[in-house]
Amino acid sequence: MFPDPQARSLTDEAPGAWEEVLPHLAESAGTCWLTVTRADGRPHTRPLLSVWVDGRPCFASGEGTAKSRLLTASPEVSLAFTTGRMDVVVEGAVERVLGPDRLERIAAAYAERHGWAPVAKDGELTGPDGAPTAGPPPYRVFAVVPSTVYAFPVAELPHGPTRWRFDVWP
């Protein structure tokens, strides 16, 4: 996990509290959009299915996919999605997930939230019928270590649009 982030409202409304927003993020299910920068500076944006595990968004990507190659070269990403209650953008750097216990939790989260039941094996995921949006198996697993998260309410919430900074100590 990481330290409590510094919250700042983007309007005159009160900012959101991270500990209250995080459960909504962990329950999100659906397509999100990953943007990685190519070597020439052009964006590479693709849909994928992510899951929140241990307070971070995680996703799978086939070893031979453009996503995996680009993430190896440049780990800085933007991940955008909606929870039904808010639109969210997570900016940060990816880290490769290799630990068997964490991979097991990620595999279980995929099965629960997306109906895809991968198996953790040898530092990757494999799975029945292939992973939607991830290319052919085996799958590398990445977690986004947030530096900044933006949330824009689309439903009634007790806060307005908020930015949380994880790289700034209050």
C-alpha positions in Angstrom: 0.0 0.0 0.0 1.1 3.6 -0.1 0.7 6.7 2.1 -2.5 8.7 2.3 -2.5 11.0 -0.7 -2.9 14.7 -0.6 -6.5 15.7 -1.8 -7.3 18.9 -3.7 -10.8 19.9 -4.9 -10.9 20.9 -8.6 -14.0 23.1 -7.9 -15.5 25.0 -4.9 -17.0 21.7 -3.6 -15.3 19.7 -0.9 -12.6 17.2 -2.0 -13.2 13.5 -1.8 -11.6 11.4 0.9 -9.4 8.6 -0.6 -10.4 6.0 2.0 -14.1 6.6 0.9 -13.4 6.6 -2.8 -11.1 3.5 -2.9 -13.9 0.9 -2.3 -15.8 2.3 -5.3 -12.7 1.8 -7.5 -12.1 -1.7 -6.2 -15.7 -2.6 -7.1 -15.5 -1.2 -10.7 -16.0 -3.7 -13.5 -15.8 -2.9 -17.1 -13.6 -1.6 -19.8 -10.9 0.9 -19.0 -8.5 2.7 -21.4 -4.8 2.4 -21.0 -2.5 5.1 -22.6 1.2 4.5 -23.0 3.6 6.7 -24.9 5.4 5.3 -28.0 9.1 6.1 -28.4 8.2 8.8 -30.9 5.9 10.5 -28.4 2.6 9.4 -30.0 0.0 8.0 -27.6 -1.0 4.3 -27.8 -4.5 3.9 -26.2 -6.2 0.5 -25.9 -9.1 -0.9 -24.0 -8.5 -3.5 -21.3 -10.1 -5.1 -18.3 -8.5 -4.1 -15.0 -9.0 -5.1 -11.4 -8.1 -3.2 -8.2 -6.1 -5.3 -5.8 -4.1 -4.1 -2.8 -5.2 -0.5 -3.5 -3.8 -0.5 -7.1 -5.3 -1.1 -10.5 -3.9 -4.2 -12.2 -4.2 -5.6 -15.7 -2.9 -8.5 -17.8 -1.2 -8.2 -21.2 0.2 -10.9 -23.5 4.0 -10.9 -23.8 4.0 -10.2 -27.5 1.5 -7.4 -27.5 2.3 -3.8 -28.3 1.2 -2.8 -24.8 3.7 -5.1 -23.1 6.6 -3.9 -25.4 5.7 -0.3 -24.8 5.4 -0.7 -21.0 8.8 -2.3 -20.9 10.3 0.7 -22.7 8.3 3.4 -20.9 6.4 2.6 -17.7 4.5 5.9 -17.4 0.8 5.4 -18.1 -2.7 6.8 -17.9 -5.6 4.6 -17.1 -9.2 6.0 -17.5 -12.5 4.3 -16.6 -15.8 4.9 -15.0 -17.3 3.2 -11.9 -20.9 4.2 -12.5 -20.5 6.9 -9.7 -17.4 8.7 -11.1 -15.1 9.0 -14.0 -11.5 8.3 -13.0 -8.1 8.8 -14.4 -5.1 7.2 -12.8 -1.7 8.5 -13.8 1.5 6.7 -12.7 4.1 4.1 -13.5 3.5 0.4 -14.0 5.4 -2.3 -12.1 5.4 -5.9 -13.1 3.6 -8.2 -10.6 5.5 -11.4 -10.0 4.7 -12.6 -6.4 2.6 -15.7 -6.4 0.2 -14.6 -3.6 -0.5 -11.3 -5.3 -1.0 -13.0 -8.7 -3.5 -15.4 -7.0 -5.5 -12.4 -5.6 -5.4 -10.7 -9.0 -6.6 -13.9 -10.7 -9.4 -14.2 -8.2 -10.4 -10.6 -8.8 -10.6 -11.2 -12.5 -12.9 -14.2 -12.0 -15.1 -12.3 -9.6 -15.4 -9.0 -11.5 -15.1 -10.1 -15.1 -16.0 -13.8 -15.3 -12.6 -14.7 -16.7 -10.8 -17.3 -14.4 -7.1 -17.1 -15.1 -4.5 -19.3 -13.2 -1.4 -17.9 -11.7 1.7 -19.9 -12.8 5.4 -19.1 -13.0 5.0 -15.3 -12.5 2.3 -14.9 -15.1 -1.4 -15.7 -15.7 -2.7 -18.3 -18.0 -6.3 -19.0 -18.6 -9.2 -20.6 -20.3 -10.3 -19.2 -23.6 -7.7 -16.4 -23.6 -8.1 -13.1 -21.8 -10.4 -10.5 -23.3 -8.3 -7.5 -24.6 -4.9 -9.0 -23.5 -3.7 -11.0 -26.5 -2.7 -14.6 -26.4 -1.4 -16.3 -23.2 0.7 -16.3 -21.1 -0.1 -12.9 -19.6 2.2 -10.6 -17.8 0.5 -8.7 -15.0 1.1 -5.1 -14.3 0.0 -2.8 -11.4 -0.2 0.9 -11.8 1.6 2.7 -8.9 -0.4 6.0 -8.8 1.2 9.4 -8.7 -2.0 11.3 -9.4 -5.7 10.2 -9.5 -8.5 12.3 -10.7 -12.2 11.6 -9.9 -15.1 13.4 -11.5 -18.5 12.5 -10.0 -21.2 11.4 -12.4 -23.7 10.5 -9.7 -24.6 12.0 -6.3 -21.5 11.9 -4.1 -20.6 13.9 -1.0 -17.7 15.5 -2.9 -16.8 17.3 -6.1 -14.1 16.6 -8.6 -10.9 15.8 -6.8 -7.2 15.3 -7.5 -5.2 13.1 -5.2 -1.4 13.3 -5.3 0.6 10.3 -4.1 4.0 11.8 -4.6 3.5 14.8 -2.3 3.6 14.5 1.4 1.0 16.7 3.3 
